[in-house]
Amino acid sequence: MSSTVVLITGVGKGIGATLARTYLTRPNHTVIGSVRDESTAGVAELKSFATADNSKLLLVHIDSGSVDDPKKALTVVQGAGIEHVDVVIANAGGYSTPSPIDSVGREELIGCFETNAAAPMLLFQTFKPLLQKASAPKWIVMSTSAGSIGYIGVIGSHFLSAYGASKAALNWLTQAIHVTNDWLTVVALHPGLVQTGPGNWVAKHVGLEQAPTTIEDSASSIVKLIDNATRDGTSGKFISALEGTEIPW
């Protein structure tokens, strides 16, 4: 039986690590996980995770600030005999401190755009040939409701100037990928306000002790949505993973 291959960026902690473990519990799955630092405790835990039959983990190094790392990762993947990728989950991202529009700095904007928009785009360009070799390929990006232009006044995300703008750029690129690749299922996901570093950071800023959604609940909803995603029914949409509803771009 051919292995289902899932590429997930940022598997060293948080949602990425939980997604990787979820897929590794399924038989005949190969998880390609990207990390920046392979020496962390989270990566060590993932390496020792008990996988299902005929499932395995392949770690690759990708730093979001590097233009060369995705190409090097592709070389490692192909060197391991992997000839296709069924699902890519562009999960890795970054955030900056809350900055209103009147004071957000140029470097904050550039940093967030590099990590949250440019890096996923480069990842797509690099791994597109392997996606094209899959029977039903899917390109999934981890966005956020803070990246919704239509929601700025609704949820008060204007204080997340650099982060929100960079995710809005990611959403634009995601929609462009959908429009120009009719063979591919393309979805932007909002994972919820999750108990991760960024999620708890936002939660505290709005007066909560911590984010309301556990990593496990978010990851479970994400995987379910990806499993059911199709070109005709899901592609080209910005969706709340927890609620299954569309979010305005």
C-alpha positions in Angstrom: 0.0 0.0 0.0 1.3 3.5 -0.9 2.1 5.7 2.0 0.1 8.9 2.6 2.7 11.7 2.8 2.0 14.8 5.0 4.4 17.7 5.2 3.9 19.9 8.3 6.0 22.9 9.1 6.8 23.8 12.7 6.4 20.4 14.4 8.6 21.2 17.3 5.8 22.4 19.5 2.2 23.4 19.7 -0.4 22.6 17.0 2.3 21.4 14.6 3.6 18.8 17.0 0.1 17.6 17.8 -0.8 17.4 14.1 2.3 15.3 13.5 1.5 12.9 16.3 -2.1 12.6 15.0 -1.0 11.6 11.5 1.6 9.2 12.9 -1.1 7.3 14.7 -2.5 6.4 11.3 -1.1 3.3 9.5 0.9 3.9 6.3 1.6 7.5 6.9 4.8 9.4 6.4 5.1 12.7 8.2 7.7 15.1 7.0 8.1 17.6 9.8 10.1 20.8 9.6 11.9 22.2 12.7 14.3 25.1 13.2 16.2 23.4 16.1 16.3 19.6 16.3 17.8 19.6 19.8 14.7 20.8 21.7 12.7 18.7 24.1 9.6 18.9 21.9 11.5 17.4 18.9 13.0 14.7 21.1 9.5 13.8 22.3 8.3 13.6 18.7 11.2 11.4 17.7 10.4 8.9 20.4 6.6 8.9 19.6 5.2 5.4 18.9 3.9 5.3 15.4 1.3 3.1 13.8 2.2 0.2 11.4 4.3 1.3 8.4 4.2 5.0 9.6 7.3 7.1 10.1 8.7 10.6 10.8 11.2 12.4 8.6 12.5 15.6 10.1 13.9 18.4 7.9 15.3 21.8 8.8 13.4 24.8 7.6 13.9 28.3 9.1 11.2 30.7 7.9 13.9 33.4 7.2 15.9 31.2 4.9 15.4 31.1 1.1 17.6 28.0 0.9 16.2 25.8 3.6 13.1 24.7 1.6 15.3 23.6 -1.3 17.6 21.7 1.0 14.5 20.1 2.6 13.3 19.0 -0.8 16.6 17.3 -1.5 16.4 15.4 1.8 12.8 14.3 1.1 13.7 13.1 -2.4 16.8 11.4 -1.0 14.6 9.5 1.3 12.8 8.0 -1.7 9.6 10.2 -1.3 8.2 10.9 -4.7 5.0 12.7 -3.8 3.3 14.7 -1.1 -0.5 14.4 -0.4 -1.0 17.1 2.1 1.1 20.2 3.0 0.2 22.0 6.2 2.0 25.4 6.3 1.7 25.7 10.1 4.9 27.5 11.1 4.4 31.2 11.8 5.5 34.1 13.9 4.0 37.0 15.8 5.1 40.3 17.2 4.0 42.3 20.2 0.6 44.1 19.9 1.2 47.3 17.9 -1.6 49.7 16.9 -1.5 51.2 13.4 -0.1 54.5 14.7 3.0 52.9 16.2 3.8 49.7 14.3 7.3 49.6 13.1 8.7 48.9 9.7 10.9 46.0 11.1 7.9 44.4 12.8 6.0 44.5 9.5 8.8 43.1 7.5 9.5 40.4 10.0 5.9 39.2 10.1 5.5 39.3 6.4 8.7 37.3 5.9 7.6 34.6 8.3 3.9 34.5 7.7 3.6 35.2 4.0 6.9 34.9 2.1 8.0 31.6 3.8 4.7 29.7 3.0 4.8 31.0 -0.6 8.4 29.7 -1.0 7.4 26.4 0.5 4.6 26.1 -2.0 6.9 26.9 -5.0 9.4 24.4 -3.8 7.1 21.4 -3.1 4.6 22.0 -5.9 6.2 19.3 -8.1 5.6 16.7 -5.4 2.1 17.8 -4.8 1.4 17.4 -8.5 2.3 13.8 -8.3 -0.3 13.0 -5.6 -3.8 11.7 -6.6 -5.7 14.3 -4.5 -3.3 16.9 -3.2 -4.1 19.5 -0.6 -2.4 22.7 0.4 -3.5 24.0 3.8 -2.3 27.2 5.5 -2.7 28.1 9.1 -4.2 31.5 9.0 -6.1 33.4 11.7 -9.3 35.4 12.1 -6.9 38.3 12.9 -5.9 38.2 9.2 -9.5 38.8 8.0 -9.9 42.3 6.7 -13.7 42.0 7.1 -13.3 41.1 10.7 -11.1 44.0 11.8 -13.9 46.0 13.2 -15.9 43.0 14.4 -13.3 41.3 16.6 -11.1 44.3 17.2 -8.0 42.9 15.7 -6.6 46.3 14.7 -4.1 46.1 17.6 -2.4 43.2 15.8 -1.1 45.4 13.0 2.0 43.5 11.8 0.6 40.0 12.6 -2.8 40.6 11.1 -1.5 42.3 8.0 0.9 39.5 7.3 -1.8 36.9 7.7 -4.0 38.9 5.3 -1.2 38.7 2.8 -1.0 34.9 3.4 -4.7 34.7 2.7 -4.3 36.6 -0.6 -1.5 34.3 -1.7 -3.6 31.3 -0.7 -6.5 32.4 -2.8 -4.2 33.1 -5.7 -2.9 29.5 -5.4 -6.4 28.2 -5.5 -7.4 30.2 -8.6 -4.3 29.3 -10.6 -4.1 25.6 -9.7 -7.3 23.8 -10.5 -5.8 20.4 -9.6 -5.3 21.3 -6.0 -7.5 21.7 -2.9 -6.5 24.9 -1.2 -7.8 26.0 2.2 -6.9 28.8 4.7 -7.8 27.7 8.3 -8.4 29.6 11.5 -7.4 27.2 14.2 -9.2 29.0 17.0 -7.8 31.0 19.9 -5.6 28.1 21.0 -3.5 27.5 24.1 -0.2 28.1 22.4 2.3 31.0 22.8 0.6 33.3 20.3 -2.9 32.2 21.4 -2.3 32.9 25.1 -0.5 36.1 24.2 -3.6 37.4 22.4 -6.0 36.0 25.1 -4.2 38.0 27.8 -4.3 41.1 25.8 -8.1 40.9 25.6 -8.4 40.1 29.3 -8.5 36.3 29.4 -6.2 34.2 31.6 -5.5 31.9 28.7 -6.8 31.0 25.3 -10.1 28.9 25.5 -9.2 26.2 23.1 -6.8 23.3 23.8 -4.2 22.3 21.3 -5.7 18.8 21.1 -9.2 20.1 20.3 -7.9 22.5 17.7 -5.7 19.8 16.0 -8.5 17.3 16.0 -10.8 19.8 14.2 -8.1 20.7 11.7 -7.4 17.1 10.8 -11.1 16.4 10.4 -11.5 19.4 8.1 -8.5 18.4 6.0 -9.8 14.8 5.7 -13.1 16.1 4.3 -11.7 18.9 2.2 -12.4 18.7 -1.6 -11.6 20.9 -4.5 -15.3 21.5 -5.3 -16.6 21.8 -1.8 -13.8 23.4 0.3 -11.1 24.9 -1.9 -10.7 28.6 -2.0 -12.3 29.2 1.3 -11.2 30.7 4.7 -12.6 28.4 7.3 -12.9 28.2 11.1 -11.6 24.7 11.9 -13.6 24.5 15.2 -16.9 25.7 13.8 -16.6 24.6 10.2 -17.9 28.0 9.1 -16.5 30.4 6.5 -14.7 33.6 7.6 -14.7 36.7 5.4 -11.4 37.4 3.7 
